[in-house]
Amino acid sequence: MNKQRLFQNKIAISRCLQKLTFPALIMLFILLNTSIRAQSISDLQQKKESAAREIEITSRLLSQVQQQEKASLNRLQLITNNINQRNRLIAGLNSEIKLYSEFIKNNQLVIKLVTDDLEHMKEEYARLIRLTYVSHNSGNPLLFLLSAENFNQAYRRLLYMKRYASVRSRQAEAMEQLQLLLDEKIVKLEEQTETSKQLLAESQEEARKMAQEKKQQSQEVQKLKNQQRDLRQKLEQQRKIEQQLEREIQSIIEEEARKNRAAGEPAYSLTPEQKLVGENFAQNRLRLPWPVERGVITEKFGVHRHPVLEKVQVRNNGINIATEPGSKARAVFNGEVSRVFGITGGNSAVILRHGSYLSVYSNLREVTVKTGDKVSARQSIGTVYTDAEDGDKTILKFQIWHENQKLNPEEWLGK
């Protein structure tokens, strides 16, 4: 009977061990899943910080033109940029809130599982102790050993006692670790709940600010609609400036192509040095420094609708960057000055060559380089023009070309 009872107790104890280890696997899966999602928080926070920085710059530029009573396209574009960035910021905040909501749900589930596991383990552990107690002749290990029929049986009983002593120790340690994890998750849950509340309050505040900016935007549009004649004149003048600038760029490309063909080379052939510079330039896509130290894009590349004039489209061969009065235009990469020239009604422009690529900087009031100069990345090449009659509007017009193809500068500049 004793042997049969001992055998049954061994089976019961093994089952206890199986029940004690299974929930930990579920918990591990949840913890890993939460860890993976936590990586998204870092990405969202970086985007949020980027949008917040641009809002800060735009707001500072707006404060410089708010004193002007007359409505201006520049002010409208700055307000619109702030609204767009505010939208990005709110979207990022809402995504972060959603992730934290998932974290909270996961931690609530982990807390429930760990709590259930602890109760389950305590019950199984108590049962394990009882079974071991019975197996050891009413809890007296010495009697359990001395009641053996022979030395071999006594030795096996000794190993048996050591094994289950080790099992009890491991299970006690496991319960202690689960309790620590439970305490940690409860604290984490409280932190995440508080963070989620703060993010929600921040999102609501940004939405309130955006509502005010949309109201300002609407008022600015209404004022500008009374200046349509003036706006059309400025748009026509801008088109002429763009056309003259494009002719200058095409002239450089055609002139170099003629020289290459005259020398028996392909139209767009480059020297080994120019090829290397061009390759390096291409490798720095999305990493080029900005052509001004601080600024925001107020007009994007390509064809888009005029912000005020109905059924009128605007074409931009590059981007317009609003910056502060006195700002310097900077080379975005190592290169050579291909041309410096004045534009009728558009101040001065500089074209730099970087192998097979060209970078173009226009609306400069003064230039500090000349044709043939070698320049390095971030080197100042001139000062951006400030229009005192238009609320100190300071706009750098920036383009990138690859041979005779216009490129979107936003796809090249670092974020």
Contacts in CASP RR format, 6 or more apart in sequence:
PFRMAT RR
TARGET T0000
AUTHOR 0000-0000-0000
METHOD contacts of the structure
MODEL  1
MNKQRLFQNKIAISRCLQKLTFPALIMLFILLNTSIRAQSISDLQQKKES
AAREIEITSRLLSQVQQQEKASLNRLQLITNNINQRNRLIAGLNSEIKLY
SEFIKNNQLVIKLVTDDLEHMKEEYARLIRLTYVSHNSGNPLLFLLSAEN
FNQAYRRLLYMKRYASVRSRQAEAMEQLQLLLDEKIVKLEEQTETSKQLL
AESQEEARKMAQEKKQQSQEVQKLKNQQRDLRQKLEQQRKIEQQLEREIQ
SIIEEEARKNRAAGEPAYSLTPEQKLVGENFAQNRLRLPWPVERGVITEK
FGVHRHPVLEKVQVRNNGINIATEPGSKARAVFNGEVSRVFGITGGNSAV
ILRHGSYLSVYSNLREVTVKTGDKVSARQSIGTVYTDAEDGDKTILKFQI
WHENQKLNPEEWLGK
5 134 0 8 1.000
5 135 0 8 1.000
6 135 0 8 1.000
9 131 0 8 1.000
9 132 0 8 1.000
9 134 0 8 1.000
9 135 0 8 1.000
10 135 0 8 1.000
12 127 0 8 1.000
12 131 0 8 1.000
13 128 0 8 1.000
13 131 0 8 1.000
13 132 0 8 1.000
13 164 0 8 1.000
13 167 0 8 1.000
16 124 0 8 1.000
16 125 0 8 1.000
16 127 0 8 1.000
16 128 0 8 1.000
16 131 0 8 1.000
17 167 0 8 1.000
17 171 0 8 1.000
19 120 0 8 1.000
19 124 0 8 1.000
20 120 0 8 1.000
20 121 0 8 1.000
20 124 0 8 1.000
20 125 0 8 1.000
20 171 0 8 1.000
20 174 0 8 1.000
23 113 0 8 1.000
23 116 0 8 1.000
23 117 0 8 1.000
23 120 0 8 1.000
24 117 0 8 1.000
24 174 0 8 1.000
24 178 0 8 1.000
26 113 0 8 1.000
27 110 0 8 1.000
27 113 0 8 1.000
27 114 0 8 1.000
27 117 0 8 1.000
27 181 0 8 1.000
30 106 0 8 1.000
30 109 0 8 1.000
30 110 0 8 1.000
30 113 0 8 1.000
31 110 0 8 1.000
33 106 0 8 1.000
34 103 0 8 1.000
34 106 0 8 1.000
34 107 0 8 1.000
34 110 0 8 1.000
37 99 0 8 1.000
37 102 0 8 1.000
37 103 0 8 1.000
38 103 0 8 1.000
40 99 0 8 1.000
41 96 0 8 1.000
41 99 0 8 1.000
44 92 0 8 1.000
44 95 0 8 1.000
44 96 0 8 1.000
44 99 0 8 1.000
45 96 0 8 1.000
47 88 0 8 1.000
47 92 0 8 1.000
48 89 0 8 1.000
48 92 0 8 1.000
48 93 0 8 1.000
48 96 0 8 1.000
50 415 0 8 1.000
51 85 0 8 1.000
51 86 0 8 1.000
51 88 0 8 1.000
51 89 0 8 1.000
51 92 0 8 1.000
52 89 0 8 1.000
54 81 0 8 1.000
54 85 0 8 1.000
54 296 0 8 1.000
55 82 0 8 1.000
55 85 0 8 1.000
55 86 0 8 1.000
55 89 0 8 1.000
57 294 0 8 1.000
57 295 0 8 1.000
57 296 0 8 1.000
58 78 0 8 1.000
58 81 0 8 1.000
58 82 0 8 1.000
58 85 0 8 1.000
58 296 0 8 1.000
58 322 0 8 1.000
59 82 0 8 1.000
60 324 0 8 1.000
61 78 0 8 1.000
61 295 0 8 1.000
61 296 0 8 1.000
61 322 0 8 1.000
61 323 0 8 1.000
61 324 0 8 1.000
62 75 0 8 1.000
62 78 0 8 1.000
62 79 0 8 1.000
62 82 0 8 1.000
64 324 0 8 1.000
64 325 0 8 1.000
64 391 0 8 1.000
64 392 0 8 1.000
65 72 0 8 1.000
65 74 0 8 1.000
65 75 0 8 1.000
65 78 0 8 1.000
65 391 0 8 1.000
65 392 0 8 1.000
65 393 0 8 1.000
66 75 0 8 1.000
67 391 0 8 1.000
68 75 0 8 1.000
68 390 0 8 1.000
68 391 0 8 1.000
71 220 0 8 1.000
71 223 0 8 1.000
71 224 0 8 1.000
71 227 0 8 1.000
72 224 0 8 1.000
72 390 0 8 1.000
72 391 0 8 1.000
72 393 0 8 1.000
73 224 0 8 1.000
73 231 0 8 1.000
73 234 0 8 1.000
73 307 0 8 1.000
73 308 0 8 1.000
74 298 0 8 1.000
74 322 0 8 1.000
74 390 0 8 1.000
74 391 0 8 1.000
74 393 0 8 1.000
74 395 0 8 1.000
75 220 0 8 1.000
76 217 0 8 1.000
76 220 0 8 1.000
76 221 0 8 1.000
76 224 0 8 1.000
76 307 0 8 1.000
76 308 0 8 1.000
77 298 0 8 1.000
77 299 0 8 1.000
77 307 0 8 1.000
77 320 0 8 1.000
77 322 0 8 1.000
78 296 0 8 1.000
78 298 0 8 1.000
78 322 0 8 1.000
79 213 0 8 1.000
79 216 0 8 1.000
79 217 0 8 1.000
79 220 0 8 1.000
80 217 0 8 1.000
80 298 0 8 1.000
80 307 0 8 1.000
81 296 0 8 1.000
81 297 0 8 1.000
81 298 0 8 1.000
81 322 0 8 1.000
82 213 0 8 1.000
83 210 0 8 1.000
83 213 0 8 1.000
83 214 0 8 1.000
83 217 0 8 1.000
86 206 0 8 1.000
86 209 0 8 1.000
86 210 0 8 1.000
86 213 0 8 1.000
87 210 0 8 1.000
89 206 0 8 1.000
90 203 0 8 1.000
90 206 0 8 1.000
90 207 0 8 1.000
90 210 0 8 1.000
93 199 0 8 1.000
93 202 0 8 1.000
93 203 0 8 1.000
93 206 0 8 1.000
94 203 0 8 1.000
96 199 0 8 1.000
97 196 0 8 1.000
97 199 0 8 1.000
97 200 0 8 1.000
97 203 0 8 1.000
100 192 0 8 1.000
100 195 0 8 1.000
100 196 0 8 1.000
100 199 0 8 1.000
101 196 0 8 1.000
103 192 0 8 1.000
104 189 0 8 1.000
104 192 0 8 1.000
104 193 0 8 1.000
104 196 0 8 1.000
107 185 0 8 1.000
107 188 0 8 1.000
107 189 0 8 1.000
107 192 0 8 1.000
108 189 0 8 1.000
110 181 0 8 1.000
110 185 0 8 1.000
111 182 0 8 1.000
111 185 0 8 1.000
111 186 0 8 1.000
111 189 0 8 1.000
114 178 0 8 1.000
114 181 0 8 1.000
114 182 0 8 1.000
114 185 0 8 1.000
115 182 0 8 1.000
117 178 0 8 1.000
118 175 0 8 1.000
118 178 0 8 1.000
118 179 0 8 1.000
118 182 0 8 1.000
121 171 0 8 1.000
121 174 0 8 1.000
121 175 0 8 1.000
121 178 0 8 1.000
122 175 0 8 1.000
125 168 0 8 1.000
125 171 0 8 1.000
125 172 0 8 1.000
125 175 0 8 1.000
128 164 0 8 1.000
128 167 0 8 1.000
128 168 0 8 1.000
128 171 0 8 1.000
129 168 0 8 1.000
132 164 0 8 1.000
132 168 0 8 1.000
133 139 0 8 1.000
135 144 0 8 1.000
136 143 0 8 1.000
136 144 0 8 1.000
136 161 0 8 1.000
137 143 0 8 1.000
137 144 0 8 1.000
137 147 0 8 1.000
141 161 0 8 1.000
144 157 0 8 1.000
144 161 0 8 1.000
145 154 0 8 1.000
145 157 0 8 1.000
145 158 0 8 1.000
145 161 0 8 1.000
146 154 0 8 1.000
148 154 0 8 1.000
148 157 0 8 1.000
221 307 0 8 1.000
221 308 0 8 1.000
224 231 0 8 1.000
224 308 0 8 1.000
225 308 0 8 1.000
228 308 0 8 1.000
228 309 0 8 1.000
231 306 0 8 1.000
231 308 0 8 1.000
231 309 0 8 1.000
232 309 0 8 1.000
232 312 0 8 1.000
235 306 0 8 1.000
235 309 0 8 1.000
235 312 0 8 1.000
235 314 0 8 1.000
237 345 0 8 1.000
240 344 0 8 1.000
241 343 0 8 1.000
241 344 0 8 1.000
241 345 0 8 1.000
241 346 0 8 1.000
241 362 0 8 1.000
242 315 0 8 1.000
242 316 0 8 1.000
242 317 0 8 1.000
244 343 0 8 1.000
244 344 0 8 1.000
245 317 0 8 1.000
245 343 0 8 1.000
245 349 0 8 1.000
245 360 0 8 1.000
245 362 0 8 1.000
245 397 0 8 1.000
245 399 0 8 1.000
246 317 0 8 1.000
248 339 0 8 1.000
248 341 0 8 1.000
248 349 0 8 1.000
248 351 0 8 1.000
249 351 0 8 1.000
249 358 0 8 1.000
249 360 0 8 1.000
249 399 0 8 1.000
249 401 0 8 1.000
250 404 0 8 1.000
252 338 0 8 1.000
252 339 0 8 1.000
252 351 0 8 1.000
252 358 0 8 1.000
253 401 0 8 1.000
253 403 0 8 1.000
253 404 0 8 1.000
257 267 0 8 1.000
257 268 0 8 1.000
260 266 0 8 1.000
260 267 0 8 1.000
260 268 0 8 1.000
260 269 0 8 1.000
261 267 0 8 1.000
268 356 0 8 1.000
268 403 0 8 1.000
270 278 0 8 1.000
270 355 0 8 1.000
270 356 0 8 1.000
274 353 0 8 1.000
274 355 0 8 1.000
274 356 0 8 1.000
275 355 0 8 1.000
275 356 0 8 1.000
277 333 0 8 1.000
277 334 0 8 1.000
277 335 0 8 1.000
277 354 0 8 1.000
277 355 0 8 1.000
278 354 0 8 1.000
278 355 0 8 1.000
278 356 0 8 1.000
278 357 0 8 1.000
280 333 0 8 1.000
280 334 0 8 1.000
281 333 0 8 1.000
281 354 0 8 1.000
281 355 0 8 1.000
281 357 0 8 1.000
282 357 0 8 1.000
284 333 0 8 1.000
284 412 0 8 1.000
285 411 0 8 1.000
285 412 0 8 1.000
286 411 0 8 1.000
286 412 0 8 1.000
286 413 0 8 1.000
286 414 0 8 1.000
286 415 0 8 1.000
287 414 0 8 1.000
288 332 0 8 1.000
288 333 0 8 1.000
288 412 0 8 1.000
288 413 0 8 1.000
288 414 0 8 1.000
289 330 0 8 1.000
289 332 0 8 1.000
289 377 0 8 1.000
289 378 0 8 1.000
289 413 0 8 1.000
289 414 0 8 1.000
290 321 0 8 1.000
290 330 0 8 1.000
290 332 0 8 1.000
290 413 0 8 1.000
290 414 0 8 1.000
291 321 0 8 1.000
291 329 0 8 1.000
291 330 0 8 1.000
291 331 0 8 1.000
291 332 0 8 1.000
291 359 0 8 1.000
291 361 0 8 1.000
291 396 0 8 1.000
291 398 0 8 1.000
292 321 0 8 1.000
292 323 0 8 1.000
292 327 0 8 1.000
292 328 0 8 1.000
292 329 0 8 1.000
292 330 0 8 1.000
292 384 0 8 1.000
292 396 0 8 1.000
293 323 0 8 1.000
293 327 0 8 1.000
293 328 0 8 1.000
293 330 0 8 1.000
294 323 0 8 1.000
294 324 0 8 1.000
294 327 0 8 1.000
295 321 0 8 1.000
295 322 0 8 1.000
295 323 0 8 1.000
295 324 0 8 1.000
295 327 0 8 1.000
296 321 0 8 1.000
296 322 0 8 1.000
297 319 0 8 1.000
297 320 0 8 1.000
297 321 0 8 1.000
297 322 0 8 1.000
297 410 0 8 1.000
298 320 0 8 1.000
298 321 0 8 1.000
298 322 0 8 1.000
298 395 0 8 1.000
299 314 0 8 1.000
299 316 0 8 1.000
299 319 0 8 1.000
299 320 0 8 1.000
300 316 0 8 1.000
300 319 0 8 1.000
300 410 0 8 1.000
301 316 0 8 1.000
301 317 0 8 1.000
301 318 0 8 1.000
301 319 0 8 1.000
301 406 0 8 1.000
301 408 0 8 1.000
301 409 0 8 1.000
301 410 0 8 1.000
302 315 0 8 1.000
302 316 0 8 1.000
302 317 0 8 1.000
302 318 0 8 1.000
302 408 0 8 1.000
303 313 0 8 1.000
303 314 0 8 1.000
303 315 0 8 1.000
303 316 0 8 1.000
304 313 0 8 1.000
304 314 0 8 1.000
304 316 0 8 1.000
305 312 0 8 1.000
305 313 0 8 1.000
305 314 0 8 1.000
306 312 0 8 1.000
306 313 0 8 1.000
306 314 0 8 1.000
317 399 0 8 1.000
317 406 0 8 1.000
318 397 0 8 1.000
318 398 0 8 1.000
318 399 0 8 1.000
318 400 0 8 1.000
318 406 0 8 1.000
318 408 0 8 1.000
318 409 0 8 1.000
319 397 0 8 1.000
319 398 0 8 1.000
319 399 0 8 1.000
319 408 0 8 1.000
319 409 0 8 1.000
319 410 0 8 1.000
320 395 0 8 1.000
320 396 0 8 1.000
320 397 0 8 1.000
320 398 0 8 1.000
321 395 0 8 1.000
321 396 0 8 1.000
321 397 0 8 1.000
321 398 0 8 1.000
322 393 0 8 1.000
322 394 0 8 1.000
322 395 0 8 1.000
323 384 0 8 1.000
323 394 0 8 1.000
323 395 0 8 1.000
323 396 0 8 1.000
324 394 0 8 1.000
325 386 0 8 1.000
325 392 0 8 1.000
325 394 0 8 1.000
326 383 0 8 1.000
326 384 0 8 1.000
326 386 0 8 1.000
326 394 0 8 1.000
327 383 0 8 1.000
327 384 0 8 1.000
327 394 0 8 1.000
327 396 0 8 1.000
328 380 0 8 1.000
328 381 0 8 1.000
328 382 0 8 1.000
328 383 0 8 1.000
328 384 0 8 1.000
329 350 0 8 1.000
329 361 0 8 1.000
329 364 0 8 1.000
329 380 0 8 1.000
329 381 0 8 1.000
329 382 0 8 1.000
329 383 0 8 1.000
329 384 0 8 1.000
329 396 0 8 1.000
330 377 0 8 1.000
330 378 0 8 1.000
330 379 0 8 1.000
330 380 0 8 1.000
330 381 0 8 1.000
331 352 0 8 1.000
331 359 0 8 1.000
331 375 0 8 1.000
331 376 0 8 1.000
331 377 0 8 1.000
331 378 0 8 1.000
331 379 0 8 1.000
331 381 0 8 1.000
332 359 0 8 1.000
332 377 0 8 1.000
332 412 0 8 1.000
332 413 0 8 1.000
333 352 0 8 1.000
333 354 0 8 1.000
333 357 0 8 1.000
333 359 0 8 1.000
333 377 0 8 1.000
334 354 0 8 1.000
334 374 0 8 1.000
334 375 0 8 1.000
334 376 0 8 1.000
334 377 0 8 1.000
335 352 0 8 1.000
335 353 0 8 1.000
335 354 0 8 1.000
335 355 0 8 1.000
335 374 0 8 1.000
335 375 0 8 1.000
335 376 0 8 1.000
336 352 0 8 1.000
336 353 0 8 1.000
336 372 0 8 1.000
336 373 0 8 1.000
336 374 0 8 1.000
336 375 0 8 1.000
337 350 0 8 1.000
337 351 0 8 1.000
337 352 0 8 1.000
337 353 0 8 1.000
337 369 0 8 1.000
337 370 0 8 1.000
337 371 0 8 1.000
337 372 0 8 1.000
337 373 0 8 1.000
337 374 0 8 1.000
337 375 0 8 1.000
337 381 0 8 1.000
338 351 0 8 1.000
338 352 0 8 1.000
338 353 0 8 1.000
338 358 0 8 1.000
338 371 0 8 1.000
338 372 0 8 1.000
339 349 0 8 1.000
339 350 0 8 1.000
339 351 0 8 1.000
339 371 0 8 1.000
340 348 0 8 1.000
340 349 0 8 1.000
340 350 0 8 1.000
340 351 0 8 1.000
340 367 0 8 1.000
340 369 0 8 1.000
340 370 0 8 1.000
340 371 0 8 1.000
341 348 0 8 1.000
341 349 0 8 1.000
342 348 0 8 1.000
342 349 0 8 1.000
343 349 0 8 1.000
343 362 0 8 1.000
346 362 0 8 1.000
346 363 0 8 1.000
346 385 0 8 1.000
347 362 0 8 1.000
347 363 0 8 1.000
347 364 0 8 1.000
347 365 0 8 1.000
347 385 0 8 1.000
348 362 0 8 1.000
348 364 0 8 1.000
348 365 0 8 1.000
348 366 0 8 1.000
348 367 0 8 1.000
349 360 0 8 1.000
349 361 0 8 1.000
349 362 0 8 1.000
349 363 0 8 1.000
349 364 0 8 1.000
350 360 0 8 1.000
350 361 0 8 1.000
350 362 0 8 1.000
350 364 0 8 1.000
350 367 0 8 1.000
350 369 0 8 1.000
350 381 0 8 1.000
350 382 0 8 1.000
351 358 0 8 1.000
351 359 0 8 1.000
351 360 0 8 1.000
351 361 0 8 1.000
352 358 0 8 1.000
352 359 0 8 1.000
352 360 0 8 1.000
352 361 0 8 1.000
352 375 0 8 1.000
352 381 0 8 1.000
356 402 0 8 1.000
356 403 0 8 1.000
357 400 0 8 1.000
357 401 0 8 1.000
357 402 0 8 1.000
358 399 0 8 1.000
358 400 0 8 1.000
358 401 0 8 1.000
358 402 0 8 1.000
359 398 0 8 1.000
359 399 0 8 1.000
359 400 0 8 1.000
359 401 0 8 1.000
360 397 0 8 1.000
360 398 0 8 1.000
360 399 0 8 1.000
360 400 0 8 1.000
360 401 0 8 1.000
361 381 0 8 1.000
361 382 0 8 1.000
361 396 0 8 1.000
361 397 0 8 1.000
361 398 0 8 1.000
362 396 0 8 1.000
362 397 0 8 1.000
362 398 0 8 1.000
362 399 0 8 1.000
363 384 0 8 1.000
363 385 0 8 1.000
363 395 0 8 1.000
363 396 0 8 1.000
363 397 0 8 1.000
364 381 0 8 1.000
364 382 0 8 1.000
364 383 0 8 1.000
364 384 0 8 1.000
364 385 0 8 1.000
364 396 0 8 1.000
365 383 0 8 1.000
365 384 0 8 1.000
365 385 0 8 1.000
365 386 0 8 1.000
366 382 0 8 1.000
366 383 0 8 1.000
367 381 0 8 1.000
367 382 0 8 1.000
368 380 0 8 1.000
368 381 0 8 1.000
368 382 0 8 1.000
368 383 0 8 1.000
369 375 0 8 1.000
369 381 0 8 1.000
369 382 0 8 1.000
375 381 0 8 1.000
384 394 0 8 1.000
384 395 0 8 1.000
384 396 0 8 1.000
385 394 0 8 1.000
385 395 0 8 1.000
386 392 0 8 1.000
386 393 0 8 1.000
386 394 0 8 1.000
387 393 0 8 1.000
387 394 0 8 1.000
398 409 0 8 1.000
399 406 0 8 1.000
399 409 0 8 1.000
400 406 0 8 1.000
400 407 0 8 1.000
400 408 0 8 1.000
400 409 0 8 1.000
400 412 0 8 1.000
401 407 0 8 1.000
END
